[in-house]
């Protein structure tokens, strides 16, 4: 699920523009077909919306790190002796990104979503 999530973050502007077009062409009233689009846009508007978008980027960064860890270990030839080292690297990466706050400075999905908010 992390790769589709990354694609969602990378195409966020296009998704919002599509929602605007749907709302415009199909209406935005509660009984109109474009109502879901206006609800989407409302959900991601204002400071709460910005927080949600940044949180989405952070979740995506965490999911991609998890996927990387799983892919490294999900092969027939994986060496069990390296598991502890890989787990430590995974945990260190998560700490650097989210505890130390580097997710805002590295070119990951958090940064992509911050740029989208501008």
Backbone as JSON, one array per atom type, in Angstrom:
{
  "sequence": "XXXXXXXXXXXXXXXXXXXXXXXXXXXXXXXXXXXXXXXXXXXXXXXXXXXXXXXXXXXXXXXXXXXXXXXXXXXXXXXXXXXXXXXXXXXXXXXXXXXXXXXXXXXXXXXXXXXXXX",
  "N": [[0.82, -1.2, 0.0], [2.15, 1.15, 0.31], [3.41, 2.13, -1.99], [1.28, 2.89, -3.81], [0.33, 4.89, -2.12], [2.45, 6.68, -2.12], [2.32, 7.47, -4.78], [-0.09, 8.81, -4.68], [0.61, 11.02, -3.09], [2.51, 12.21, -4.77], [0.99, 12.99, -6.92], [-0.77, 14.81, -5.96], [-1.55, 17.5, -6.49], [-2.77, 17.27, -9.02], [-4.89, 15.59, -8.34], [-6.41, 17.26, -6.68], [-7.04, 19.29, -8.51], [-8.6, 17.85, -10.27], [-10.73, 17.29, -8.58], [-11.73, 19.89, -8.26], [-12.58, 20.38, -10.86], [-14.56, 18.38, -11.17], [-16.37, 19.19, -9.21], [-17.12, 21.65, -10.28], [-18.26, 20.96, -12.76], [-20.21, 19.07, -12.11], [-21.65, 19.99, -10.01], [-22.04, 21.15, -6.59], [-23.76, 20.79, -4.55], [-25.54, 19.09, -1.83], [-27.03, 17.01, -3.0], [-25.98, 16.76, -5.46], [-23.84, 15.26, -7.99], [-21.21, 15.98, -7.75], [-20.67, 16.37, -5.11], [-19.03, 14.84, -3.4], [-16.52, 15.61, -4.23], [-16.37, 18.29, -3.4], [-16.46, 17.89, -0.67], [-14.06, 16.54, -0.27], [-12.24, 18.6, -0.97], [-12.88, 20.48, 1.02], [-12.06, 19.08, 3.27], [-9.31, 19.15, 3.08], [-8.62, 21.82, 3.38], [-7.53, 24.97, 4.72], [-5.79, 25.41, 7.92], [-6.09, 22.97, 9.27], [-6.36, 21.25, 7.11], [-3.84, 21.52, 5.92], [-2.25, 20.4, 7.93], [-3.23, 17.78, 7.8], [-2.37, 17.06, 5.23], [0.43, 17.17, 5.5], [0.74, 15.23, 7.46], [-0.11, 13.04, 5.99], [2.04, 12.84, 4.19], [4.07, 12.19, 6.02], [3.15, 9.71, 6.98], [3.35, 8.28, 4.63], [6.14, 8.34, 4.19], [6.96, 6.79, 6.39], [5.71, 4.36, 5.74], [7.01, 3.71, 3.35], [9.62, 3.3, 4.29], [9.15, 1.08, 5.89], [8.36, -0.75, 3.91], [10.75, -0.98, 2.5], [12.35, -2.25, 4.42], [10.93, -4.69, 4.73], [11.08, -5.74, 2.11], [13.83, -6.17, 1.88], [14.19, -8.29, 3.61], [12.44, -10.22, 2.72], [13.12, -12.4, 1.0], [14.28, -15.47, -0.43], [17.0, -15.89, -0.04], [17.73, -14.36, 2.11], [19.75, -13.34, 4.83], [19.67, -14.43, 8.03], [21.34, -13.57, 10.02], [21.79, -10.93, 9.45], [19.49, -9.67, 10.11], [19.1, -8.37, 12.63], [20.82, -6.18, 12.35], [19.64, -4.9, 10.15], [17.11, -4.32, 11.23], [17.85, -2.55, 13.26], [18.89, -0.48, 11.7], [16.57, 0.29, 10.34], [14.96, 1.2, 12.5], [16.61, 3.28, 13.4], [16.54, 4.97, 11.2], [13.8, 5.7, 11.19], [13.75, 7.05, 13.64], [15.47, 9.21, 13.12], [14.05, 10.49, 11.06], [11.49, 11.1, 12.24], [11.57, 11.52, 15.06], [13.83, 13.11, 15.45], [13.14, 15.02, 13.64], [13.91, 15.23, 10.94], [12.43, 14.6, 8.73], [11.26, 16.75, 7.61], [13.29, 17.93, 6.28], [14.52, 16.23, 4.52], [14.37, 14.82, 1.2], [11.67, 13.52, 0.95], [8.34, 12.11, 1.04], [7.06, 13.71, 2.92], [8.27, 16.19, 2.62], [7.54, 16.65, -0.03], [4.77, 16.93, 0.25], [4.7, 19.19, 1.88], [5.74, 21.09, 0.1], [3.67, 21.06, -1.74], [1.72, 22.3, -0.3], [2.38, 24.94, -0.4]],
  "CA": [[0.0, 0.0, 0.0], [2.96, 2.36, 0.4], [3.71, 2.67, -3.32], [0.13, 3.7, -4.23], [0.27, 6.05, -1.24], [3.45, 7.61, -2.63], [1.77, 8.03, -6.01], [-1.1, 9.77, -4.26], [1.32, 12.23, -2.66], [3.19, 12.82, -5.92], [0.0, 13.52, -7.86], [-1.76, 15.5, -5.14], [-2.06, 18.7, -7.18], [-3.68, 16.81, -10.07], [-6.09, 15.07, -7.68], [-7.21, 18.41, -6.26], [-7.56, 19.97, -9.7], [-9.68, 17.0, -10.75], [-11.87, 17.53, -7.67], [-12.3, 21.2, -8.62], [-13.31, 20.24, -12.13], [-15.76, 17.58, -10.91], [-17.27, 20.05, -8.46], [-17.61, 22.68, -11.19], [-19.08, 20.39, -13.82], [-21.31, 18.23, -11.62], [-22.36, 20.65, -8.92], [-21.46, 20.93, -5.27], [-24.82, 20.66, -3.54], [-25.6, 17.78, -1.17], [-27.65, 15.99, -3.86], [-25.29, 16.76, -6.75], [-22.83, 14.21, -8.16], [-19.89, 16.51, -7.4], [-20.61, 16.68, -3.67], [-17.86, 14.18, -2.82], [-15.34, 16.42, -4.57], [-16.33, 19.47, -2.52], [-16.12, 17.4, 0.67], [-12.61, 16.29, -0.32], [-11.57, 19.9, -0.93], [-13.09, 21.07, 2.35], [-11.27, 18.31, 4.25], [-7.91, 19.52, 2.95], [-8.54, 23.27, 3.31], [-7.2, 25.63, 5.98], [-4.66, 24.86, 8.69], [-6.34, 21.55, 9.51], [-6.06, 20.56, 5.87], [-2.38, 21.49, 5.76], [-1.76, 19.39, 8.87], [-3.58, 16.46, 7.26], [-1.51, 16.78, 4.08], [1.79, 16.87, 6.01], [0.63, 13.94, 8.13], [-0.15, 12.06, 4.91], [3.42, 12.68, 3.74], [4.82, 11.48, 7.06], [2.7, 8.31, 6.95], [3.91, 7.67, 3.43], [7.57, 8.11, 4.45], [7.07, 5.64, 7.3], [5.31, 3.16, 4.99], [8.08, 3.38, 2.4], [10.72, 2.72, 5.07], [8.71, -0.28, 6.26], [8.41, -1.56, 2.7], [12.16, -1.24, 2.23], [12.78, -3.26, 5.41], [10.29, -5.97, 4.4], [11.63, -6.25, 0.85], [15.19, -6.66, 2.12], [14.14, -9.56, 4.34], [11.45, -11.13, 2.15], [13.7, -13.16, -0.11], [14.75, -16.8, -0.01], [18.42, -15.87, 0.29], [18.04, -13.39, 3.17], [20.63, -13.86, 5.88], [19.08, -14.17, 9.34], [22.34, -12.87, 10.84], [21.71, -9.5, 9.15], [18.18, -9.15, 10.52], [19.26, -7.41, 13.73], [21.42, -4.96, 11.8], [18.62, -4.24, 9.33], [16.09, -3.78, 12.14], [18.45, -1.38, 13.92], [18.95, 0.57, 10.69], [15.18, 0.71, 10.14], [14.56, 1.99, 13.67], [17.39, 4.52, 13.41], [15.99, 5.83, 10.14], [12.53, 6.26, 11.68], [14.06, 8.02, 14.69], [16.02, 10.41, 12.48], [12.99, 11.16, 10.32], [10.32, 11.56, 12.98], [11.9, 12.01, 16.4], [14.77, 14.21, 15.27], [12.52, 16.01, 12.77], [14.57, 15.38, 9.65], [11.48, 14.35, 7.64], [10.96, 18.05, 7.01], [14.47, 18.41, 5.58], [14.96, 15.27, 3.5], [13.46, 14.83, 0.05], [10.72, 12.41, 1.0], [6.95, 12.49, 0.79], [6.71, 14.81, 3.81], [8.74, 17.4, 1.95], [6.7, 16.82, -1.22], [3.47, 17.46, 0.67], [4.93, 20.58, 2.32], [5.86, 21.92, -1.11], [2.34, 21.13, -2.32], [0.92, 23.24, 0.51], [2.79, 26.35, -0.66]],
  "C": [[0.86, 1.26, 0.0], [3.29, 2.95, -0.96], [2.5, 3.44, -3.87], [-0.01, 4.97, -3.39], [1.27, 7.11, -1.7], [2.96, 8.26, -3.92], [0.69, 9.06, -5.71], [-0.45, 11.09, -3.86], [1.94, 12.96, -3.85], [2.23, 13.45, -6.92], [-1.07, 14.35, -7.15], [-2.37, 16.72, -5.84], [-3.08, 18.29, -8.25], [-4.98, 16.27, -9.48], [-6.99, 16.22, -7.26], [-7.8, 19.15, -7.45], [-8.7, 19.16, -10.32], [-10.92, 17.19, -9.89], [-12.53, 18.88, -7.97], [-13.12, 21.09, -9.9], [-14.6, 19.46, -11.95], [-16.8, 18.44, -10.19], [-17.92, 21.09, -9.39], [-18.59, 22.1, -12.21], [-20.3, 19.63, -13.31], [-22.07, 18.82, -10.45], [-21.77, 20.29, -7.57], [-22.51, 20.85, -4.17], [-24.88, 19.26, -2.98], [-26.19, 16.67, -2.05], [-26.98, 15.9, -5.23], [-24.21, 15.67, -6.77], [-21.43, 14.68, -7.79], [-19.71, 16.79, -5.92], [-19.41, 16.04, -3.0], [-16.58, 14.98, -3.07], [-15.25, 17.63, -3.66], [-15.99, 19.04, -1.09], [-14.63, 17.1, 0.77], [-11.85, 17.61, -0.18], [-11.72, 20.58, 0.43], [-12.21, 20.39, 3.4], [-9.81, 18.73, 4.24], [-7.72, 21.03, 2.8], [-8.2, 23.83, 4.69], [-6.04, 24.96, 6.7], [-4.85, 23.38, 9.0], [-6.01, 20.73, 8.28], [-4.57, 20.45, 5.62], [-1.78, 20.44, 6.68], [-2.05, 17.98, 8.35], [-2.67, 16.08, 6.09], [-0.09, 16.43, 4.53], [1.79, 15.52, 6.71], [0.58, 12.81, 7.1], [1.25, 11.78, 4.39], [4.26, 11.9, 4.73], [4.43, 10.0, 7.1], [3.29, 7.58, 5.75], [5.4, 7.4, 3.6], [7.76, 6.89, 5.35], [6.73, 4.34, 6.57], [6.39, 2.75, 4.01], [9.3, 2.79, 3.1], [10.38, 1.29, 5.48], [8.78, -1.22, 5.07], [9.85, -1.93, 2.36], [12.7, -2.33, 3.16], [12.22, -4.63, 5.06], [10.89, -6.56, 3.13], [13.04, -6.8, 1.02], [15.15, -8.06, 2.73], [13.22, -10.59, 3.72], [11.97, -11.8, 0.88], [14.22, -14.48, 0.44], [16.18, -16.76, 0.51], [18.75, -14.89, 1.42], [18.82, -14.07, 4.29], [20.06, -13.45, 7.23], [20.05, -13.41, 10.25], [22.28, -11.36, 10.61], [20.41, -8.85, 9.63], [18.3, -8.11, 11.63], [19.84, -6.1, 13.24], [20.4, -4.19, 10.97], [17.52, -3.62, 10.19], [16.61, -2.53, 12.84], [18.53, -0.2, 12.95], [17.57, 1.16, 10.43], [14.72, 1.62, 11.28], [15.32, 3.32, 13.74], [16.88, 5.5, 12.36], [14.69, 6.48, 10.58], [12.77, 7.31, 12.76], [14.56, 9.33, 14.08], [14.91, 11.2, 11.77], [11.96, 11.83, 11.23], [10.6, 12.06, 14.38], [12.82, 13.22, 16.3], [14.26, 15.28, 14.29], [13.14, 16.19, 11.41], [13.63, 15.1, 8.46], [11.13, 15.63, 6.91], [12.11, 18.56, 6.15], [14.97, 17.46, 4.5], [13.95, 15.26, 2.36], [12.63, 13.56, 0.04], [9.32, 12.93, 0.75], [6.48, 13.61, 1.72], [7.09, 16.13, 3.17], [7.9, 17.69, 0.7], [5.36, 17.44, -0.83], [3.6, 18.89, 1.2], [5.03, 21.53, 1.13], [4.5, 22.09, -1.78], [1.48, 22.15, -1.6], [1.24, 24.69, 0.19], [1.97, 26.98, -1.75]]
}
